[in-house]
Amino acid sequence: MSSHSSKDWESDAPPAYHDAVNGHSASSSSSSNAFVATSQLQVQAIGYDANQAYIGKTLEQISVYRVDSGAVEYISLRPKRSSNSCALVRGSDPNHTPLISTIYRWGPGRSPRMRIFPPRTSISVEDAIEADDVKCELVEVQSRSIFSRSQRFDTSLGSFEWRYGGRAEREEAYNAASLLILERTDPVSSADGKVGKRGIRVAQLVRNDEFRTPGTKKHMGGNGGRLMLNMSSWTDEKKTSTRDVEAFIVASCICMLKREADRFKDNEISILV
């Protein structure tokens, strides 16, 4: 089994968070946005433009920063540069112990799978992705249809669906050029009463000139932005840790960006062909 140092994981890190984003914190009580965020993270992902799609460049390691402190809260790691599958670890963990892994499988109808590991699980990034005998909760990522960009996740933390926001929703969310919305679809009460198309909105990824990953542009696939979360649904749940829920939301958001990047690459290559 190969080993990796912290420098290996950081070799292709995205632009520095503080240099490009510091001072641009969205107010959680902004009157221009009906969604009330209880916490905010910055997902730093380069994604793809047309040139990268043509030369086959793969996604880099993705860092996720806590907006209020600027600290690296999570890192999405791949065992090697050519890997599609990845594992989410805490930025403060020197051992890079996976919280969740996402496994991408080749072939039609073979949707991604997520492995959610119990707390205090000791496992390597490689085993979190490749081993078959690990103790975990297995989550199948499901599409509504072959043409749908929405993705469903049924977990012990709740049932969720990521979807793309429409024009009115984008305008409401800081005039976002692109808006990804995560709704909790199992029966649950909402502290602010914000009900979406299919459930309670618990997170949104906003990409606009202010919040998208520095150095990326509007017409790119899989680039990062500001991840806003509302954790009030889990405040009174004694069996569920908000830390676990937050980690799942981050991992599932990165899964959506990966699928967006794949669609972007396929579309660009088909145009070239």
PEHUUR-V241389 format. One line per field, one symbol per residue. phi: phi as a letter, one per 30 degrees, with the letter a starting at -180 (. if undefined). psi: psi as a letter, one per 40 degrees, with the letter a starting at -180 (. if undefined). burial: + if it has 9 or more other C-alpha atoms within 8 Angstrom, else -. Layout:
phi->???
psi->???
burial->???
This chain:
phi->.dcbcedddcdbddeedddccejccdddceddbddcdcabbcccbdibcddddddidcdddccbcdddcidddbbccceaeddcdbbcbdddcddhddcbcbcccdjdicddbccccdeidcadddddccdcccdacccddccdadcdddbcbcbddkcbbcbcddedddddcihddbbccccdcdeadcdcidccdblcdcaaccbbddcdeejcbecbciddacccbbcddcecddcbddddddddedddddddddddddddddddddddd
psi->hiiiiddddedfiiihddddehefhhhefheehdhhheihihhghdaiadddddefhiiiihihihdddeihdihhiidideidiiihihdeheefhhdiihhhiiihegiiiihhiiifhhiiddddddiefihihhhhhiidideheihihhieeihihhihiaddddddgffhdhhhhhhheihiihdeehhadeahheiihhhaddeihheiidgiheiaahhhiheddedehdehhddddddddddddddddddddddddddddddd.
burial->--------+---+++-+---++-------+--++-+++++++++++++++-+++-----++++++++--+-+++++++------+++++++----+++++++++------++++++++-----++++++-------+-+++-+------+++++---++++++++---++++++-++++++++++----+---++---++++++++++--+++--+---++++++++++++-++-----+++--+++++-+-+-+++++++++++--++----
